[in-house]
Amino acid sequence: MFVMKKVKLLFLLLLGAIAVGSLNSCSDNEDSATGTSKVSFYLTDAPSLQGYKAVNIDVQQIKYTINDSVEVNLPITPRVYNLMDLTNGTDTLLSNIVLNEGEHVSQVRLVLGDNNSVVLSDGTKVSIKAPSAQTSGLKVNIQESVATTSGYAVMIDFDAERSIVRKGNGSYSLKPVIRGYVVENSASISGHILPANVPFKVFTIVGTDTITTVSDTARNNFFMLHGLKSGTYTVEFQSATLNKTISVDLLGGFDKDLGNVEIK
């Protein structure tokens, strides 16, 4: 009788263990397949041939739109960014968010403060204003479907050289030129230019937009064009006396390192 009770007890304990294991298994599956993904927001810039020592942008607020409908504040700490520190592949993390399955970022809006300035080549600091950016904000369309389910990065690319406008009276204004793209859907073209001591403007045309950079002689004349989709690109290199044009085939998601590009 005792043996029968012991066997029955062991059987019940076994059933309980199986039931608990099944519940834990379901819970684990639900935790690992919650249908959410992390989205990271980054800021970068294209360098300038104007000799600016600094281009300081006062970012007070960033909003992002989900699925063309809901606008949400991105959790950031307002601060001033020197765009000259964010060139040729250098960027900075702005914030991370978590989206539910089926949600995507369709637009980003930057609201700037009053503390925007440019430091000229002679060290003169000039205050610059962008009225529309300081009221309604700068709208940047993303509008890209993303294949990855583990998360992705949204890059906000600020073109400082094209954004700073010198007026006839010698003053400066800020008319921001910005684009946005999903990093995982894009590729870059990079390399080092010879001669290494001559800065070159490097650019390519994407639709009606010009993607541009300036080679960095402090980094062995390194250059990078980023945020490019699959396709064949005509890349142009220009200095005061030297020019060269090459064709580059790109596949989205796969960066292209050209090594040394000799221009003579």
C-alpha positions in Angstrom: 0.0 0.0 0.0 2.9 2.3 0.9 4.6 1.5 -2.3 1.5 2.3 -4.3 1.1 5.6 -2.6 4.8 6.4 -3.2 4.5 5.5 -6.9 1.3 7.6 -7.2 3.0 10.6 -5.5 6.0 10.3 -7.9 3.6 10.2 -10.8 1.9 13.4 -9.7 5.2 15.1 -9.1 6.3 14.2 -12.6 3.1 15.5 -14.1 3.6 18.7 -12.2 7.1 19.1 -13.4 6.0 18.6 -17.0 3.2 21.2 -16.6 5.7 23.7 -15.1 8.2 23.0 -17.8 5.5 23.6 -20.4 4.5 26.9 -18.9 8.1 28.0 -18.7 8.6 27.0 -22.3 5.6 29.1 -23.4 6.7 32.0 -21.3 10.3 31.8 -22.8 8.8 31.8 -26.3 6.7 34.8 -25.6 9.6 36.7 -24.1 11.9 35.9 -27.1 9.2 36.7 -29.7 7.5 39.7 -28.2 7.2 41.3 -31.7 9.4 44.3 -30.7 12.6 45.8 -32.1 15.1 48.4 -31.0 15.6 51.4 -33.2 18.7 53.6 -32.6 19.0 57.2 -33.9 22.3 58.7 -34.9 23.6 62.1 -36.1 26.4 62.5 -38.6 27.6 65.2 -41.0 29.4 65.8 -44.3 32.7 67.8 -43.9 33.3 71.2 -45.5 35.9 72.9 -47.8 35.0 76.3 -46.3 37.5 75.9 -43.5 35.0 76.1 -40.7 36.5 75.2 -37.3 33.1 74.4 -35.9 29.4 74.3 -36.9 27.5 74.2 -33.6 23.8 73.1 -33.8 21.6 73.5 -30.8 19.3 70.4 -30.8 16.5 71.0 -28.4 14.0 68.4 -29.4 13.6 65.4 -31.8 10.3 63.9 -32.7 9.7 60.8 -34.8 6.5 59.7 -36.7 5.3 56.1 -36.6 3.6 54.7 -39.7 2.9 58.2 -41.1 0.5 59.0 -38.2 1.6 59.1 -34.6 4.3 61.6 -33.7 6.3 60.9 -30.5 9.1 62.7 -28.6 12.4 61.0 -28.8 14.0 60.8 -25.3 17.1 63.0 -25.6 19.0 65.5 -23.5 19.1 68.9 -25.3 22.6 69.9 -26.2 24.8 71.6 -28.8 26.6 69.4 -31.3 29.7 70.4 -33.3 29.0 68.9 -36.7 32.7 69.1 -37.6 33.3 66.3 -35.1 30.9 64.0 -37.0 32.4 63.6 -40.5 33.6 60.9 -42.8 31.9 58.0 -41.0 32.0 59.4 -37.5 28.6 59.7 -35.8 27.0 60.0 -32.4 24.1 58.1 -30.8 21.1 60.3 -30.0 18.7 57.8 -28.4 17.1 54.4 -28.6 13.5 53.4 -28.7 11.5 50.2 -29.0 8.8 49.7 -31.6 6.1 47.1 -31.8 5.8 44.7 -34.7 4.4 46.4 -37.8 5.5 49.8 -36.7 8.2 51.8 -38.5 9.8 55.3 -38.4 8.5 57.3 -41.4 9.7 60.8 -40.4 12.0 62.6 -38.0 11.6 66.2 -37.0 14.5 68.3 -35.4 13.7 71.4 -33.4 16.6 73.7 -32.9 17.3 76.2 -30.1 18.9 79.7 -30.3 22.5 78.7 -29.6 23.6 77.9 -33.2 26.9 79.2 -34.4 29.7 78.8 -36.9 33.4 79.3 -36.1 35.2 80.6 -39.2 38.7 79.7 -40.3 40.1 82.8 -38.6 38.5 81.8 -35.3 35.6 84.3 -35.5 32.4 82.9 -33.9 29.2 84.0 -35.7 25.7 83.4 -34.5 23.4 81.8 -37.0 19.6 81.3 -37.0 17.2 79.0 -38.7 13.7 80.4 -38.0 11.7 77.5 -39.3 13.9 75.0 -37.6 13.4 76.8 -34.3 9.6 76.8 -34.5 8.0 73.9 -36.5 11.3 72.0 -36.8 13.1 70.3 -39.7 11.3 67.4 -41.2 13.3 64.5 -42.6 11.5 61.7 -44.4 12.7 58.1 -43.8 10.0 56.0 -45.6 11.9 52.7 -45.8 10.7 49.2 -45.1 13.2 47.2 -42.9 13.7 43.5 -43.3 15.5 42.9 -40.0 13.4 42.0 -37.0 16.2 42.5 -34.4 16.4 46.2 -34.7 17.9 48.9 -37.0 19.5 52.3 -37.0 18.2 55.6 -38.4 20.9 58.0 -39.5 20.3 61.7 -39.6 22.8 63.2 -42.0 23.4 66.9 -41.7 25.3 68.6 -44.6 27.0 71.5 -42.9 28.6 73.1 -45.9 25.4 73.3 -47.9 23.5 74.4 -44.7 25.6 77.5 -43.9 24.7 80.4 -46.2 26.8 83.5 -46.4 24.8 86.6 -47.2 25.8 89.6 -49.3 26.4 91.8 -46.2 28.9 89.3 -44.8 26.5 87.7 -42.3 25.6 84.0 -42.1 22.3 82.1 -41.9 21.4 78.5 -41.3 19.3 76.7 -44.0 19.7 73.1 -43.0 20.2 70.4 -45.6 19.4 67.1 -44.0 18.6 63.6 -45.2 17.7 60.5 -43.3 18.0 56.8 -44.0 18.1 53.3 -42.5 21.7 52.2 -42.1 21.0 48.5 -42.7 19.4 49.2 -46.1 22.4 51.2 -47.3 26.1 51.0 -48.1 29.1 53.2 -48.2 32.0 54.0 -50.6 35.3 54.8 -48.9 39.0 54.9 -49.6 42.2 57.0 -49.4 43.2 59.6 -52.0 46.6 60.1 -53.4 48.2 62.6 -53.3 47.5 62.4 -49.5 48.2 66.0 -48.7 45.6 67.5 -51.1 42.0 67.7 -49.8 39.4 66.7 -52.4 35.7 67.2 -52.7 34.1 63.8 -53.4 30.5 63.5 -54.5 27.9 61.5 -56.4 24.4 62.2 -57.6 21.4 60.2 -56.1 18.3 61.2 -58.0 18.0 65.0 -57.6 20.3 65.1 -54.5 24.1 65.4 -54.3 25.8 63.2 -51.7 29.1 64.9 -50.9 32.1 64.7 -48.6 35.6 66.1 -48.3 38.7 64.0 -47.9 40.5 64.3 -44.5 44.2 64.9 -45.0 44.7 64.3 -41.2 43.6 60.6 -41.8 45.7 59.8 -44.9 43.2 61.6 -47.1 40.3 59.3 -46.1 36.9 59.8 -47.6 33.5 58.2 -47.2 30.2 58.5 -49.0 27.5 56.8 -47.0 23.7 56.1 -47.0 23.8 54.8 -50.6 21.3 52.2 -52.1 22.1 49.4 -54.5 23.1 50.7 -57.9 25.9 52.0 -60.1 27.4 55.3 -59.0 29.5 57.9 -60.8 31.9 59.2 -58.2 33.7 62.5 -58.9 36.9 63.7 -57.2 37.7 67.4 -57.4 40.5 69.6 -56.1 41.7 73.0 -57.2 43.9 71.4 -60.0 43.1 67.7 -60.2 39.9 65.8 -61.2 38.9 62.2 -61.6 35.7 60.3 -62.3 35.1 56.6 -61.6 32.2 54.2 -61.7 31.3 52.1 -58.6 28.8 49.2 -58.3 27.1 48.9 -54.9 24.9 46.3 -53.3 22.8 47.7 -50.3 24.2 46.5 -47.0 27.7 45.8 -48.4 30.2 48.6 -48.1 32.8 49.2 -50.8 36.4 50.0 -49.8 38.3 51.4 -52.9 41.7 51.3 -51.2 44.0 54.0 -52.6 42.5 56.1 -55.3 45.3 57.8 -57.2 44.5 61.1 -58.9 47.0 62.8 -61.3 
